[in-house]
């Protein structure tokens, strides 16, 4: 795998770089050699955080973890990604476009039936009203939800606003 490792508020020392490559390198068996791995190491106050993103055709595999020690965070994020890969193996492989990013041994390996299979148990339908993102945030707050789907009156596209940590909001816009 090819690695891109960057640091925010932290110098990426050769030891940190080697640790990331060793830990994430354990995932080599799941991917083809030309798969890219983007790792961002950051420090905020007493939190040591790592974010790992592995782009695959049709989506991304992403995990982040923070703790008081960067090496512990690296260990934890590797476990999370491996769990995600195993859990969603069948769904990823069923989408033929994603299968080219995974190693042939991993694709052919027998997978035990997953008990925690994703099941959609409820479907809602609702009309989408044109409004600006600020109005959508107000509507979301009035409803007491964590996200709100709306038709952006400025762009005529369906957008989503969501509540973030620290009483801030995020806006998701589609990209075609």
Residue pairs with C-beta under 8 A, 6 or more apart in sequence:
1 24
1 25
1 27
1 28
1 31
1 33
1 34
1 35
1 36
1 37
2 34
2 35
2 36
2 37
3 17
3 20
3 21
3 24
3 36
3 37
3 39
4 36
4 37
4 38
4 39
5 12
5 16
5 17
5 20
5 21
5 39
5 40
5 41
6 12
6 39
6 40
6 41
7 16
7 40
7 41
7 42
8 40
8 41
8 42
8 43
9 42
9 43
9 44
10 16
10 41
10 42
10 43
10 48
10 70
12 41
16 41
16 70
19 71
19 74
20 39
20 41
20 50
20 74
23 74
23 75
23 77
23 78
24 37
24 39
24 52
24 78
24 81
26 78
26 82
27 78
27 81
27 82
27 85
29 103
29 105
29 106
30 82
30 85
30 102
30 103
30 106
31 54
31 101
31 102
31 103
31 106
32 100
32 101
32 102
32 103
35 54
35 56
35 101
36 54
36 55
37 52
37 53
37 54
38 52
38 53
38 54
38 55
39 50
39 51
39 52
39 53
40 50
40 51
41 48
41 49
41 50
41 70
42 48
42 49
42 50
42 51
43 49
43 70
46 68
47 66
47 67
47 68
48 66
48 67
48 68
48 69
48 70
48 72
48 73
49 64
49 65
49 66
49 73
50 64
50 65
50 66
50 70
50 73
50 74
50 77
51 62
51 63
51 64
51 77
52 62
52 63
52 64
52 77
52 81
53 60
53 61
53 62
54 60
54 61
54 62
54 81
56 92
56 98
56 101
56 102
57 97
57 98
57 100
57 101
58 95
58 97
58 98
59 98
61 81
61 84
61 85
63 77
63 80
63 81
63 84
64 77
65 73
65 74
65 76
65 77
65 80
66 73
67 73
67 76
85 92
86 111
87 114
87 116
89 106
89 111
90 111
90 114
91 118
92 98
92 99
92 102
93 99
93 102
93 107
99 107
128 149
128 150
128 151
128 158
129 150
129 151
130 150
130 151
130 152
130 153
130 156
131 139
131 150
131 151
131 152
131 153
132 152
132 153
132 154
133 150
133 152
133 159
133 161
133 169
133 171
135 150
136 148
136 150
136 159
136 161
137 148
137 161
137 169
139 148
139 150
140 146
140 147
140 148
140 161
140 162
140 163
146 162
146 163
147 160
147 161
147 162
147 163
148 160
148 161
148 162
149 158
149 159
149 160
150 158
150 159
150 160
150 161
151 157
151 158
151 159
152 158
152 159
152 173
155 173
157 173
157 174
158 174
159 171
159 172
159 173
159 174
160 171
160 172
161 169
161 170
161 171
161 172
162 169
162 170
162 172
163 169
163 170
164 170
